[in-house]
Amino acid sequence: MRDGQTILIVDNDGDVADSLTVELRRLGYTVLRTNKPLKALKAFQTDPTAWHAVVADDLMPPMRGLELLRRMKRIRPDLKTVLCTDNRDILKTEPAARKAADATCVKPIDAKEIGFLLKVLFQTP
């Protein structure tokens, strides 16, 4: 386990979630995944300390990843978050994104890039 860090992946595309899961496990993280943002939020509300980071796709029904991360950060501000999106400038154009996402990954998602972003986030106090 990578310093005991557990990552939650929330993505409605099963292939993307699978590839991220495999790569992050290869890097030593414990990884759980779901394709349902409301299920992820409920699990998080039940135990906010269960995850060290959340990686979420932005466009998922019935809740955007940005909203999911915003709600999670409201509960636990120190949670590390990565938003995967088609919008390269989301942190500049949406003020809520700056509060919800610690980092963004522009699609198509590169699992190695996510691994690098997490490494950087975990080194940041």
DSSP file (Angstrom, degrees, kcal/mol; ACC not computed):
  #  RESIDUE AA STRUCTURE BP1 BP2  ACC     N-H-->O    O-->H-N    N-H-->O    O-->H-N    TCO  KAPPA ALPHA  PHI   PSI    X-CA   Y-CA   Z-CA
    1    1 A M              0   0    0      0, 0.0     2,-1.4     0, 0.0    28,-0.3   0.000 360.0 360.0 360.0 138.8    0.0    0.0    0.0
    2    2 A R    >   -     0   0    0     26,-2.9     3,-2.1     3,-0.3    28,-0.2  -0.623 360.0 -45.7 -80.0  92.0    1.3    3.5   -0.9
    3    3 A D  T 3  S-     0   0    0     -2,-1.4    -1,-0.3     1,-0.3    26,-0.1   0.770 105.4 -65.7  52.8  28.1    1.6    5.0    2.6
    4    4 A G  T 3  S+     0   0    0      1,-0.2     2,-0.4    24,-0.2    -1,-0.3   0.706  90.2 159.0  72.5  19.9   -1.9    3.6    3.4
    5    5 A Q    <   -     0   0    0     -3,-2.1    25,-2.2    23,-0.2     2,-0.5  -0.650  24.3-162.4 -87.3 128.9   -3.5    5.9    0.8
    6    6 A T  E     -a   30   0A   0     -2,-0.4    46,-3.0    23,-0.2    47,-1.4  -0.923   3.8-159.0-111.9 131.4   -6.9    4.8   -0.5
    7    7 A I  E     -ab  31  53A   0     23,-3.1    25,-2.6    -2,-0.5     2,-0.5  -0.901   5.3-153.3-113.0 135.6   -8.3    6.4   -3.7
    8    8 A L  E     -ab  32  54A   0     45,-2.4    47,-2.9    -2,-0.4     2,-0.5  -0.946  10.5-161.3-106.2 124.0  -12.0    6.5   -4.7
    9    9 A I  E     -ab  33  55A   0     23,-2.6    25,-2.3    -2,-0.5     2,-0.5  -0.914   6.1-172.8-105.7 129.2  -12.6    6.6   -8.4
   10   10 A V  E     +ab  34  56A   0     45,-2.9    47,-2.5    -2,-0.5     2,-0.3  -0.931  26.1 137.5-124.8 106.0  -16.0    7.8   -9.6
   11   11 A D        -     0   0    0     23,-1.8     6,-0.1    -2,-0.5    25,-0.1  -0.971  46.3-148.6-151.6 131.1  -16.5    7.5  -13.3
   12   12 A N  S    S+     0   0    0     -2,-0.3     2,-0.8    47,-0.2    23,-0.1   0.563  82.7  85.9 -79.8  -6.6  -19.5    6.3  -15.3
   13   13 A D     >  -     0   0    0      1,-0.2     4,-2.5     2,-0.0     5,-0.2  -0.844  66.4-160.9 -94.4 107.1  -17.3    4.9  -18.0
   14   14 A G  H  > S+     0   0    0     -2,-0.8     4,-2.5     1,-0.2    -1,-0.2   0.840  87.5  53.9 -58.2 -37.7  -16.4    1.4  -16.9
   15   15 A D  H  > S+     0   0    0      2,-0.2     4,-2.4     1,-0.2    -1,-0.2   0.912 110.6  46.3 -65.3 -41.8  -13.4    1.1  -19.2
   16   16 A V  H  > S+     0   0    0     -3,-0.2     4,-2.5     2,-0.2     5,-0.2   0.942 113.6  48.4 -64.5 -47.8  -11.9    4.3  -17.9
   17   17 A A  H  X S+     0   0    0     -4,-2.5     4,-2.4     1,-0.2    -2,-0.2   0.892 111.9  50.6 -61.0 -39.7  -12.5    3.4  -14.2
   18   18 A D  H  X S+     0   0    0     -4,-2.5     4,-2.6    -5,-0.2    -1,-0.2   0.931 110.7  47.2 -64.4 -45.9  -11.0   -0.1  -14.8
   19   19 A S  H  X S+     0   0    0     -4,-2.4     4,-2.3     1,-0.2     5,-0.2   0.900 113.8  48.1 -65.7 -39.4   -7.8    1.3  -16.4
   20   20 A L  H  X S+     0   0    0     -4,-2.5     4,-2.7     2,-0.2     5,-0.3   0.914 111.2  51.2 -63.8 -42.2   -7.4    3.9  -13.6
   21   21 A T  H  X S+     0   0    0     -4,-2.4     4,-2.3    -5,-0.2     5,-0.2   0.936 111.3  47.0 -60.5 -47.8   -7.9    1.2  -11.0
   22   22 A V  H  X S+     0   0    0     -4,-2.6     4,-2.0     1,-0.2    -1,-0.2   0.931 115.4  45.0 -61.5 -46.9   -5.3   -1.1  -12.5
   23   23 A E  H  X S+     0   0    0     -4,-2.3     4,-1.5     2,-0.2    -2,-0.2   0.917 113.9  47.7 -67.0 -43.7   -2.7    1.7  -12.9
   24   24 A L  H  <>S+     0   0    0     -4,-2.7     5,-2.3     1,-0.2     4,-0.3   0.872 111.8  50.3 -68.4 -35.2   -3.2    3.1   -9.4
   25   25 A R  H ><5S+     0   0    0     -4,-2.3     3,-1.5    -5,-0.3    -1,-0.2   0.897 106.9  55.4 -65.5 -38.4   -3.0   -0.3   -7.8
   26   26 A R  H 3<5S+     0   0    0     -4,-2.0    -2,-0.2     1,-0.3    -1,-0.2   0.839 104.7  54.1 -60.8 -32.6    0.2   -0.9   -9.8
   27   27 A L  T 3<5S-     0   0    0     -4,-1.5    -1,-0.3    -5,-0.1    -2,-0.2   0.497 128.1-100.0 -80.8  -3.8    1.5    2.3   -8.2
   28   28 A G  T < 5S+     0   0    0     -3,-1.5   -26,-2.9     1,-0.3   -24,-0.2   0.487  77.4 132.9 103.3   3.5    0.7    0.9   -4.7
   29   29 A Y      < -     0   0    0     -5,-2.3     2,-0.5   -28,-0.3    -1,-0.3  -0.524  58.2-123.1 -83.6 153.5   -2.6    2.6   -3.9
   30   30 A T  E     -a    6   0A   0    -25,-2.2   -23,-3.1    -2,-0.2     2,-0.4  -0.864  39.0-163.6 -87.9 129.8   -5.7    0.9   -2.5
   31   31 A V  E     +a    7   0A   0     -2,-0.5     2,-0.4   -25,-0.2   -23,-0.2  -0.964  20.7 179.4-128.1 131.7   -8.4    1.7   -5.0
   32   32 A L  E     -a    8   0A   0    -25,-2.6   -23,-2.6    -2,-0.4     2,-0.3  -0.937  15.6-167.6-119.8 149.4  -12.2    1.5   -4.8
   33   33 A R  E     +a    9   0A   0     -2,-0.4     2,-0.3   -25,-0.2   -23,-0.2  -0.975  13.9 174.5-140.5 153.3  -14.4    2.5   -7.7
   34   34 A T  E     -a   10   0A   0    -25,-2.3   -23,-1.8    -2,-0.3    -2,-0.0  -0.981  26.6-149.1-148.7 155.4  -18.0    3.2   -8.5
   35   35 A N  S    S+     0   0    0     -2,-0.3   -25,-0.1   -25,-0.2   -21,-0.0   0.243  81.1  82.0-105.7  11.2  -19.9    4.5  -11.5
   36   36 A K     >  -     0   0    0      1,-0.1     4,-2.2   -25,-0.1     3,-0.2  -0.923  58.0-166.0-123.0 107.5  -22.6    6.2   -9.4
   37   37 A P  H  > S+     0   0    0      0, 0.0     4,-2.5     0, 0.0     5,-0.2   0.850  91.3  53.4 -61.1 -35.5  -21.8    9.6   -7.9
   38   38 A L  H  > S+     0   0    0      2,-0.2     4,-2.2     1,-0.2     5,-0.2   0.883 109.0  49.5 -68.2 -36.1  -24.7    9.5   -5.5
   39   39 A K  H  > S+     0   0    0     -3,-0.2     4,-2.4     2,-0.2    -1,-0.2   0.905 111.2  50.3 -64.9 -41.8  -23.5    6.2   -4.1
   40   40 A A  H  X S+     0   0    0     -4,-2.2     4,-2.4     1,-0.2    -2,-0.2   0.919 110.7  48.9 -62.4 -44.0  -20.0    7.7   -3.8
   41   41 A L  H  X S+     0   0    0     -4,-2.5     4,-2.8     2,-0.2    -2,-0.2   0.913 110.8  49.7 -63.3 -43.0  -21.4   10.7   -1.9
   42   42 A K  H  X S+     0   0    0     -4,-2.2     4,-1.8     2,-0.2    -1,-0.2   0.924 112.0  47.7 -63.1 -44.0  -23.4    8.5    0.5
   43   43 A A  H  X S+     0   0    0     -4,-2.4     4,-1.8     1,-0.2    -1,-0.2   0.903 112.9  49.7 -62.5 -40.7  -20.4    6.3    1.2
   44   44 A F  H  < S+     0   0    0     -4,-2.4    -2,-0.2     1,-0.2    -1,-0.2   0.909 108.8  51.3 -65.2 -42.6  -18.3    9.4    1.8
   45   45 A Q  H  < S+     0   0    0     -4,-2.8    -1,-0.2     1,-0.2    -2,-0.2   0.841 108.6  53.2 -63.6 -32.6  -20.9   10.9    4.1
   46   46 A T  H  < S+     0   0    0     -4,-1.8    -1,-0.2     1,-0.2    -2,-0.2   0.893 133.2   5.8 -68.9 -40.6  -20.9    7.7    6.1
   47   47 A D    ><  +     0   0    0     -4,-1.8     3,-1.9    -5,-0.1     4,-0.3  -0.638  64.7 178.7-146.4  83.5  -17.1    7.7    6.6
   48   48 A P  T 3  S+     0   0    0      0, 0.0     3,-0.4     0, 0.0    -3,-0.1   0.664  82.5  57.6 -62.4 -17.0  -15.3   10.8    5.3
   49   49 A T  T 3  S+     0   0    0      1,-0.2    -5,-0.1    -5,-0.1    -2,-0.0   0.442  79.3  89.7 -93.9   1.6  -12.0    9.5    6.5
   50   50 A A  S <  S+     0   0    0     -3,-1.9     2,-0.4    -6,-0.2    -1,-0.2   0.765  88.1  48.7 -69.3 -24.3  -12.1    6.2    4.4
   51   51 A W        -     0   0    0     -3,-0.4   -44,-0.2    -4,-0.3     3,-0.1  -0.914  54.8-165.1-122.2 144.9  -10.5    7.9    1.4
   52   52 A H  S    S+     0   0    0    -46,-3.0    28,-1.6    -2,-0.4     2,-0.3   0.670  82.2   9.7 -94.1 -23.1   -7.4   10.0    1.0
   53   53 A A  E     -bc   7  80A   0    -47,-1.4   -45,-2.4    26,-0.2     2,-0.4  -0.993  60.2-149.6-154.7 153.8   -8.3   11.2   -2.5
   54   54 A V  E     -bc   8  81A   0     26,-2.1    28,-2.5    -2,-0.3     2,-0.5  -0.996   4.5-164.2-127.5 132.3  -11.2   11.1   -5.0
   55   55 A V  E     +bc   9  82A   0    -47,-2.9   -45,-2.9    -2,-0.4     2,-0.4  -0.976  21.8 179.9-113.7 118.5  -10.8   11.1   -8.7
   56   56 A A  E     -bc  10  83A   0     26,-2.7    28,-3.1    -2,-0.5     2,-0.2  -0.957  29.4-129.8-129.0 139.5  -14.1   12.0  -10.4
   57   57 A D  E     - c   0  84A   0    -47,-2.5     8,-0.2    -2,-0.4    28,-0.2  -0.568  21.8-140.0 -73.7 145.8  -15.3   12.4  -14.0
   58   58 A D  S    S+     0   0    0     26,-2.4     7,-2.0    -2,-0.2     2,-1.1   0.908  86.1  57.6 -78.8 -41.0  -17.1   15.7  -14.5
   59   59 A L  S    S+     0   0    0     25,-0.3    -1,-0.2     5,-0.2   -47,-0.2  -0.729  70.5 130.8-101.3  93.9  -19.9   14.7  -16.7
   60   60 A M        -     0   0    0     -2,-1.1   -24,-0.0     3,-0.2   -25,-0.0  -0.996  53.7 -87.8-136.7 141.2  -21.9   11.9  -15.0
   61   61 A P  S    S+     0   0    0      0, 0.0    -2,-0.0     0, 0.0     0, 0.0  -0.698 101.5   8.7 -85.0 148.8  -25.6   11.5  -14.5
   62   62 A P  S    S+     0   0    0      0, 0.0     2,-0.4     0, 0.0   -26,-0.0  -0.947 132.5  27.2 -92.9   8.0  -27.3   12.5  -12.2
   63   63 A M  S    S-     0   0    0      4,-0.0    -3,-0.2     3,-0.0   -25,-0.0  -0.993  75.0-121.5-135.0 132.6  -24.6   14.7  -10.6
   64   64 A R     >  -     0   0    0     -2,-0.4     4,-2.2    -5,-0.1    -5,-0.2  -0.352  24.7-122.6 -64.0 148.5  -21.5   16.4  -12.1
   65   65 A G  H  > S+     0   0    0     -7,-2.0     4,-2.9     1,-0.2     5,-0.2   0.857 112.6  60.0 -59.7 -36.1  -18.2   15.4  -10.7
   66   66 A L  H  > S+     0   0    0     -8,-0.4     4,-2.1     1,-0.2    -1,-0.2   0.914 107.1  44.9 -59.2 -44.0  -17.6   19.0   -9.8
   67   67 A E  H  > S+     0   0    0     -9,-0.2     4,-2.4     2,-0.2    -1,-0.2   0.900 111.7  53.1 -67.1 -40.9  -20.7   19.0   -7.6
   68   68 A L  H  X S+     0   0    0     -4,-2.2     4,-2.2     1,-0.2    -2,-0.2   0.944 112.0  44.4 -58.4 -49.5  -19.7   15.7   -6.1
   69   69 A L  H  X S+     0   0    0     -4,-2.9     4,-2.8     1,-0.2     5,-0.2   0.880 110.8  55.1 -64.4 -38.2  -16.2   17.0   -5.2
   70   70 A R  H  X S+     0   0    0     -4,-2.1     4,-1.6    -5,-0.2    -1,-0.2   0.919 109.9  46.2 -60.5 -43.9  -17.6   20.3   -3.9
   71   71 A R  H  X S+     0   0    0     -4,-2.4     4,-1.2     2,-0.2    -1,-0.2   0.888 113.2  49.5 -67.5 -38.8  -19.9   18.4   -1.5
   72   72 A M  H  X S+     0   0    0     -4,-2.2     4,-2.7     1,-0.2     3,-0.3   0.912 109.9  50.7 -66.0 -42.0  -17.1   16.2   -0.3
   73   73 A K  H  < S+     0   0    0     -4,-2.8    -1,-0.2     1,-0.2    -2,-0.2   0.826 103.6  59.6 -66.0 -31.0  -14.8   19.1    0.3
   74   74 A R  H  < S+     0   0    0     -4,-1.6    -1,-0.2    -5,-0.2    -2,-0.2   0.868 112.6  39.4 -63.9 -34.9  -17.5   20.8    2.3
   75   75 A I  H  < S+     0   0    0     -4,-1.2    -2,-0.2    -3,-0.3    -1,-0.2   0.884 136.6  15.4 -78.6 -41.9  -17.5   17.8    4.7
   76   76 A R    ><  -     0   0    0     -4,-2.7     3,-2.0    -5,-0.1    -1,-0.2  -0.765  64.6-174.2-139.5  89.2  -13.7   17.3    4.6
   77   77 A P  T 3  S+     0   0    0      0, 0.0    -1,-0.1     0, 0.0    -4,-0.1   0.723  82.7  60.1 -59.5 -25.0  -11.7   20.3    3.3
   78   78 A D  T 3  S+     0   0    0      2,-0.1     2,-0.1    -5,-0.1    -5,-0.1   0.501  75.2 121.0 -84.9  -1.5   -8.3   18.4    3.4
   79   79 A L    <   -     0   0    0     -3,-2.0     2,-0.4    -7,-0.1   -26,-0.2  -0.394  65.7-127.0 -60.8 132.8   -9.5   15.7    1.0
   80   80 A K  E     -c   53   0A   0    -28,-1.6   -26,-2.1    -2,-0.1     2,-0.4  -0.704  33.8-171.7 -83.4 132.6   -7.3   15.5   -2.2
   81   81 A T  E     -c   54   0A   0     -2,-0.4    21,-1.2   -28,-0.2    22,-1.1  -0.975  19.8-169.2-135.0 142.1   -9.4   15.8   -5.3
   82   82 A V  E     -cd  55 103A   0    -28,-2.5   -26,-2.7    -2,-0.4     2,-0.5  -0.998  10.9-157.1-128.3 127.4   -8.8   15.4   -9.0
   83   83 A L  E     -cd  56 104A   0     20,-2.4    22,-2.5    -2,-0.4     2,-0.5  -0.912   5.2-153.3-106.1 125.7  -11.5   16.4  -11.6
   84   84 A C  E     +cd  57 105A   0    -28,-3.1   -26,-2.4    -2,-0.5     2,-0.3  -0.877  33.1 152.1 -99.8 124.9  -11.3   14.7  -15.0
   85   85 A T  E     - d   0 106A   0     20,-2.3    22,-2.4    -2,-0.5   -28,-0.0  -0.954  57.1-129.9-150.6 160.7  -12.9   17.0  -17.7
   86   86 A D  S    S+     0   0    0     -2,-0.3     2,-1.0    20,-0.2    20,-0.1   0.622  90.6  88.4 -83.1 -16.7  -13.0   18.0  -21.3
   87   87 A N    >   -     0   0    0      1,-0.2     3,-1.6     2,-0.0     4,-0.2  -0.726  57.2-172.4 -92.5  99.6  -12.8   21.6  -20.2
   88   88 A R  T 3  S+     0   0    0     -2,-1.0     3,-0.3     1,-0.3    -1,-0.2   0.788  85.7  46.3 -59.7 -30.1   -9.1   22.5  -19.9
   89   89 A D  T >> S+     0   0    0      1,-0.2     4,-2.5     2,-0.1     3,-1.3   0.136  72.1 118.6-102.8  20.0   -9.9   25.9  -18.4
   90   90 A I  H <> S+     0   0    0     -3,-1.6     4,-2.3     1,-0.3     7,-0.3   0.841  73.7  55.8 -59.8 -34.1  -12.5   24.8  -15.8
   91   91 A L  H 34 S+     0   0    0     -3,-0.3    -1,-0.3    -4,-0.2     7,-0.2   0.782 114.7  40.6 -69.4 -23.7  -10.4   26.1  -12.9
   92   92 A K  H <4 S+     0   0    0     -3,-1.3    -2,-0.2     1,-0.1    -1,-0.2   0.832 121.1  40.2 -87.6 -36.1  -10.3   29.5  -14.5
   93   93 A T  H  < S+     0   0    0     -4,-2.5    -2,-0.2     1,-0.2    -3,-0.2   0.721 113.0  50.7 -91.6 -22.4  -13.9   29.7  -15.7
   94   94 A E    >X  -     0   0    0     -4,-2.3     3,-1.4    -5,-0.3     4,-0.9  -0.909  62.0-163.1-121.0 105.6  -15.8   28.1  -12.8
   95   95 A P  H >> S+     0   0    0      0, 0.0     4,-0.9     0, 0.0     3,-0.5   0.839  91.5  60.7 -53.9 -35.3  -15.0   29.6   -9.4
   96   96 A A  H 3> S+     0   0    0      1,-0.2     4,-1.7     2,-0.2     3,-0.4   0.828  96.7  61.3 -62.7 -30.4  -16.6   26.5   -7.7
   97   97 A A  H <> S+     0   0    0     -3,-1.4     4,-2.9    -7,-0.3    -1,-0.2   0.866  96.7  58.3 -65.2 -36.0  -14.0   24.3   -9.5
   98   98 A R  H << S+     0   0    0     -4,-0.9    -1,-0.2    -3,-0.5    -2,-0.2   0.819 112.0  41.1 -64.6 -29.5  -11.1   26.1   -7.7
   99   99 A K  H  < S+     0   0    0     -4,-0.9    -1,-0.2    -3,-0.4    -2,-0.2   0.768 121.9  40.2 -86.1 -27.3  -12.6   25.2   -4.3
  100  100 A A  H  < S+     0   0    0     -4,-1.7     2,-0.5     1,-0.1    -2,-0.2   0.838 109.7  54.3 -92.9 -36.3  -13.6   21.6   -5.3
  101  101 A A     <  -     0   0    0     -4,-2.9   -19,-0.2    -5,-0.2    -1,-0.1  -0.880  48.7-172.2-110.5 126.4  -10.7   20.3   -7.4
  102  102 A D  S    S+     0   0    0    -21,-1.2     2,-0.3    -2,-0.5   -20,-0.2   0.744  83.0   3.0 -79.5 -24.9   -7.1   20.3   -6.3
  103  103 A A  E     -d   82   0A   0    -22,-1.1   -20,-2.4     2,-0.0     2,-0.4  -0.980  68.0-141.7-154.2 158.7   -6.1   19.3   -9.7
  104  104 A T  E     -d   83   0A   0     -2,-0.3     2,-0.5   -22,-0.2   -20,-0.2  -0.942   1.8-157.3-126.0 151.8   -7.6   18.6  -13.1
  105  105 A C  E     -d   84   0A   0    -22,-2.5   -20,-2.3    -2,-0.4     2,-0.4  -0.996  19.1-138.0-125.4 124.1   -6.9   16.0  -15.8
  106  106 A V  E     -d   85   0A   0     -2,-0.5   -20,-0.2   -22,-0.2     4,-0.1  -0.684  41.7 -78.6 -86.1 131.9   -8.0   16.8  -19.3
  107  107 A K  S    S+     0   0    0    -22,-2.4     2,-0.2    -2,-0.4   -19,-0.1  -0.359 107.3  66.9 -68.3 150.2   -9.6   13.9  -21.2
  108  108 A P  S    S-     0   0    0      0, 0.0     2,-0.2     0, 0.0    -2,-0.1   0.435  94.8-127.3 -70.1 144.6   -8.7   11.5  -22.6
  109  109 A I        -     0   0    0     -2,-0.2     2,-0.6    -4,-0.1    -2,-0.1  -0.416  18.4-158.0 -71.4 133.7   -7.7   10.3  -19.2
  110  110 A D     >  -     0   0    0     -2,-0.2     4,-2.1    -4,-0.1     3,-0.4  -0.957   6.0-154.9-112.6 113.0   -4.1    9.2  -18.8
  111  111 A A  H  > S+     0   0    0     -2,-0.6     4,-2.2     1,-0.3    -1,-0.1   0.843  95.0  54.0 -59.3 -35.6   -3.8    6.9  -15.8
  112  112 A K  H  > S+     0   0    0      2,-0.2     4,-2.2     1,-0.2    -1,-0.3   0.876 106.8  52.1 -67.7 -35.8   -0.1    7.7  -15.4
  113  113 A E  H  > S+     0   0    0     -3,-0.4     4,-2.9     2,-0.2    -2,-0.2   0.910 108.4  50.7 -64.4 -41.7   -0.9   11.4  -15.3
  114  114 A I  H  X S+     0   0    0     -4,-2.1     4,-2.6     1,-0.2    -2,-0.2   0.921 109.3  51.6 -61.2 -43.1   -3.5   10.7  -12.6
  115  115 A G  H  X S+     0   0    0     -4,-2.2     4,-2.1     1,-0.2    -1,-0.2   0.907 111.1  47.5 -59.2 -42.3   -0.8    8.8  -10.7
  116  116 A F  H  X S+     0   0    0     -4,-2.2     4,-2.3     2,-0.2    -2,-0.2   0.924 110.9  51.1 -64.9 -44.9    1.6   11.8  -11.0
  117  117 A L  H  X S+     0   0    0     -4,-2.9     4,-2.8     1,-0.2    -2,-0.2   0.910 110.6  49.1 -59.8 -42.6   -1.1   14.3   -9.9
  118  118 A L  H  X S+     0   0    0     -4,-2.6     4,-2.6     2,-0.2    -1,-0.2   0.915 108.5  53.1 -63.6 -42.2   -1.8   12.2   -6.8
  119  119 A K  H  X S+     0   0    0     -4,-2.1     4,-0.9    -5,-0.2    -1,-0.2   0.927 112.2  45.1 -58.2 -45.2    1.8   11.9   -5.9
  120  120 A V  H >X S+     0   0    0     -4,-2.3     4,-0.9     1,-0.2     3,-0.6   0.925 112.5  51.2 -64.5 -45.2    2.1   15.7   -6.1
  121  121 A L  H >< S+     0   0    0     -4,-2.8     3,-0.6     1,-0.2    -2,-0.2   0.882 107.6  52.4 -61.7 -38.7   -1.1   16.3   -4.1
  122  122 A F  H 3< S+     0   0    0     -4,-2.6    -1,-0.2     1,-0.2    -2,-0.2   0.722 107.8  52.0 -72.5 -19.1    0.0   13.9   -1.4
  123  123 A Q  H << S+     0   0    0     -4,-0.9    -1,-0.2    -3,-0.6    -2,-0.2   0.634  94.2  87.2 -86.3 -15.0    3.3   15.8   -1.1
  124  124 A T    <<        0   0    0     -4,-0.9    -4,-0.0    -3,-0.6     0, 0.0  -0.726 360.0 360.0 -88.1 128.4    1.4   19.1   -0.7
  125  125 A P              0   0    0      0, 0.0    -1,-0.1     0, 0.0    -3,-0.1   0.512 360.0 360.0 -66.7 360.0    0.4   20.0    2.8
